[in-house]
Amino acid sequence: MRDAIEMIVKALVDDSDNVDIREVEQRNGATLIEVRVAPNDVGKIIGKQGKTIRALRSLARIAGARKNRRYLLEIVE
């Protein structure tokens, strides 16, 4: 899942060298995917009215349902 999110995020931002994706296992069995980008690219990840980040979270949720896992996606500044 990490690789798919990384590929999509790198395609969206201007500075793809500053993209950092980390997976953190949570106690409740969920996997938190932390997305770090350059400060001027945060708006591109969020999108207008949050549509882009909502779409990324939906993608993670659907992929997790297929694998019987729970993925949470957060932008870390």
N, C-alpha and C positions, 0 to 999 in steps of 0.2 A: 504494500500500500504506500509505503514511504516513497518508493521510486516513482510511482504514478503521480503522486502529489508534487514531487520535486520537478518532474518533467513539465507538468502543467504550469506551475508557478514560474519556472524559468522562462517559459514561453510568454508569460504575461508581463514580466518586469523588464525595465531597461538595463539594469545592472545585474545580470544573471550570475556574476561571480560572487556577489554578496548574499546569495540565497543559502540558507542553512535550515535543513529539515531534521528534526530529532524525534524519535519515538520514545515515550516514557510509559512504562507499565504502571497502571494504577492498582490500588488494593482491591477494587471491586471487579477486577478482571478486564477492565476497559484499557485501551491503548490511547494515550494522548499523543497527538502529532502536533509538535510545535513548529511553526513556520516563522523564520526570521528573515527579513529582507531589509534593504537599505531604507532609511527613513523617507526618502522621496518616492519610494515605490509602494508604500503601505496603502495609499489610496487606490492604486491599481489592483491590489489584491482584494480590497474591500468592494470596490466597484460602486456604481451609482445605486444609492439606497441599499447597499449591502448585497446586491444580487450575485456578485461574483463569489464572495465568501459563502453565501448561502448555497450556491451551486456546488462548490467544493465540499462543503459539509454534507450535502445530500449524496454526492458521489461516494464519500467515505462511509456514510451510513449504509448505503446500498451494498457496497463491496463488503462491508463487515457482516451484513445479514447473510450474504452468500457463504461466508466462511465461519458463521456462527461466532463472530467476534463483535466487539463494540469499539468503534473508532471515534474519537473526539478530535476536532481540529480547532486549533487556536493560533492566533497571530500574536507573537511575542515581540514587544518593542524594546 
